[in-house]
Amino acid sequence: MSDAAPRKRVPYRTGWRDGIRSLFAGRGRIEPAVRIRERVQRGDLRLAEGLEKLRHTAASIRPEGLLLDWGRRQLGLAPAAEAEWFQRAWWGLWAGEMFRDQVHSMARHDDAMTIIDRPSPALLDRLRATGQARILAGAHVGPPHAALAWLLEQKLPLLAWTAAATASFGGTAAEASLVDASCQPNSLTLAAFHLRRGGVFFAAIDGIAAGRLILLRFLNGGVRCSTAIPALARRLELPTERLIALWKGNRITIDCEPVAPAAAGLDEDSWNRAWLEACRQPIDEVLRTSPENIRRLRFWSEGAICKEIGL
């Protein structure tokens, strides 16, 4: 029998994914990140402090494994760029889960919101225009639920498609309707009715809960996107904006830009595809240029990657 001391077990908190026993944990690579996350969860560290400490942890990790393989396949990373890309992507995945912890905590929700920068007054004026129906198209990039959490803070007449429970946003969703469209067979009808009453509708284009699905190219892979949002924009002739939350350093910015309507004269399928393509292009650029904002990896073996890095 070996005389070697038993390996120290990684701290575990109830509710974390079973994948915490990852390959990286076995080699002692995620323990510092686990400790930082636990200190932020307990309130021993502010989220901003935890994110900065996480930067130092990311810088100490050698690029390897499934996450690096994913970057090579999807982006064709040059050897000289691999270390920086890996550290930023690794940080973004961990930072996103730390933000998610806080934003869904009644006690620490406000701490999470302090790292979101206030956007321009012009955007706020547009969104708050009385009686002006508006469609906001999101995507699963950047910190999880940050765009929705920010929208809820604005006290808009909001209907959002999300699997997150209304009560999980620290009490800020009282004036909004959060609908899991995958469980609501008439979700598209409800969205149209809400918009006709002058409301604001928010949903992710890469959600697959409602509408017909078409395959769009992101990086070197395909992502199924719903035609529900462009169909509403076309039929109701409403202004649509792309709204996503992105990491910029250790802070979060709200990025919101109009989506140009597709050309007139197209049939419905062609119009929907052209609209989605106009929305896809800037999101694809985010994925190519800011590794910390790559989040929805389940389109490219997310489960295995997250398990390996300890999430």
Buried (B, 14 or more C-beta within 10 A) or exposed (E): EEEEEEEEEBEEEEEBEEBBBBBBBEEEBBBBBBBBBBBBBEEEBBBBBBBBBBBEBBEEBEBBBBBBEBBBEBBEBEEEEBBEBBBBBBBBBBBBBBBBBBBBBEEBBEBBBEBBEEBEEEBEEBBEEEEEBBBBBBBBBBBBBBBBBBBBBBEBBBBBBBEBEBEBBBEBBEEBBBBEBEEBEEBBEBBBEBBEEEBBBBBBBBBBBBBEBBEBEBBEEEBEBBBBBBBBBBEBEBBBBBBBBBBBEBEBBBBBEEBEBBEEEBEEEEBBBBBBBBBBEBBBEBBEEBBBBBBBBEBBBBEBBBBBBBB
